[in-house]
Amino acid sequence: MQQEKYIYNVTVNFEEEIHDEWLTWIKEHIPQVLGTGKFEKATLTKVLVEDKIEGHTYSIQYTSYSRETLDAYYKEDADRLRAEVTEKFANKILSFRTELQIVNEYHVTFK
């Protein structure tokens, strides 16, 4: 039986004034998170919305190997890596985290 995978999703919103600084920083931060060995990949996306939301919103989705590795990330790495975000950006960003359980994945192959 295949082990269940989870996505650890971090959504962030921030003002225009720190956009370039944050984007440069997150491109260095993601490899640090992957370097914990708890995730097989990460996807950085820009959230596209029609509403009048101030600033920019991004989502980073980290795919874990299993529930156990996600729990190990929380226990062993999350506090340290979150502290880096707080130290760097303090009150300049708003973020929230969600977990998603992958039920099925579908792929298409064109011949």
C-alpha positions as CSV (number, residue, x, y, z in Angstrom):
1,M,0.0,0.0,0.0
2,Q,1.3,3.4,-0.9
3,Q,2.0,5.8,2.0
4,E,-0.3,8.8,2.2
5,K,1.3,12.2,1.2
6,Y,0.4,15.6,2.6
7,I,0.9,19.1,1.3
8,Y,2.0,21.7,3.8
9,N,0.7,24.9,2.4
10,V,1.9,28.3,3.5
11,T,0.0,31.3,2.1
12,V,1.4,34.8,2.6
13,N,0.2,38.3,1.8
14,F,2.3,41.4,1.9
15,E,2.5,45.0,0.6
16,E,4.1,46.0,-2.6
17,E,7.0,47.7,-0.9
18,I,8.6,44.4,0.2
19,H,7.7,42.3,-2.9
20,D,11.2,42.1,-4.5
21,E,12.9,41.5,-1.1
22,W,10.5,38.8,-0.1
23,L,10.7,37.0,-3.5
24,T,14.5,37.0,-3.4
25,W,14.3,35.7,0.2
26,I,11.7,33.0,-0.4
27,K,13.8,31.5,-3.2
28,E,16.6,31.0,-0.7
29,H,14.2,29.8,2.1
30,I,12.5,27.1,0.1
31,P,15.8,25.1,-0.4
32,Q,16.3,25.4,3.4
33,V,13.0,23.8,4.0
34,L,13.6,21.1,1.4
35,G,17.0,20.6,3.0
36,T,15.4,19.2,6.2
37,G,14.7,16.1,4.2
38,K,11.0,16.1,5.2
39,F,9.6,17.1,1.8
40,E,10.0,15.7,-1.7
41,K,9.2,19.0,-3.6
42,A,8.0,22.5,-3.3
43,T,5.8,24.6,-5.6
44,L,5.9,28.4,-5.4
45,T,2.7,30.0,-6.8
46,K,1.3,33.5,-7.1
47,V,-2.3,33.6,-6.0
48,L,-4.4,35.3,-8.7
49,V,-7.5,36.9,-7.3
50,E,-10.2,39.2,-8.8
51,D,-11.0,40.8,-5.4
52,K,-9.4,44.0,-4.2
53,I,-6.8,42.5,-2.0
54,E,-4.0,44.8,-1.1
55,G,-0.4,43.8,-2.0
56,H,0.6,40.4,-3.2
57,T,-0.4,36.9,-2.2
58,Y,1.7,33.8,-2.7
59,S,1.4,30.1,-1.8
60,I,4.2,27.7,-1.2
61,Q,3.2,24.1,-1.3
62,Y,5.6,21.6,0.2
63,T,4.8,17.9,-0.5
64,S,5.8,15.6,2.4
65,Y,6.8,12.0,2.1
66,S,4.3,11.0,4.8
67,R,2.3,12.1,7.8
68,E,5.3,11.0,9.9
69,T,7.7,13.2,8.1
70,L,5.4,16.2,8.2
71,D,5.0,15.7,12.0
72,A,8.8,15.4,12.3
73,Y,9.1,18.7,10.4
74,Y,6.8,20.4,13.0
75,K,8.8,18.9,15.9
76,E,12.3,19.3,14.6
77,D,12.4,22.2,12.1
78,A,9.3,24.4,11.9
79,D,10.0,26.7,14.9
80,R,13.5,27.5,13.7
81,L,12.4,28.2,10.1
82,R,9.4,30.2,11.2
83,A,11.6,32.3,13.5
84,E,13.7,33.3,10.5
85,V,10.5,34.7,8.7
86,T,9.5,36.6,11.8
87,E,13.0,38.0,12.3
88,K,13.3,39.1,8.6
89,F,9.8,40.5,8.0
90,A,8.1,40.9,11.5
91,N,4.8,42.7,10.9
92,K,5.2,43.2,7.2
93,I,3.6,39.9,6.1
94,L,0.4,38.0,7.0
95,S,0.6,34.2,6.6
96,F,-1.4,31.2,7.4
97,R,-0.7,27.5,7.1
98,T,-2.9,24.6,6.0
99,E,-2.5,20.9,5.5
100,L,-3.9,19.1,2.6
101,Q,-4.1,15.3,2.3
102,I,-3.5,14.0,-1.2
103,V,-6.3,11.6,-2.0
104,N,-5.5,10.8,-5.6
105,E,-3.2,12.2,-8.2
106,Y,-4.1,12.1,-11.9
107,H,-1.7,12.5,-14.9
108,V,-2.4,12.5,-18.6
109,T,-0.1,11.1,-21.2
110,F,-0.5,12.2,-24.8
111,K,0.6,9.8,-27.5
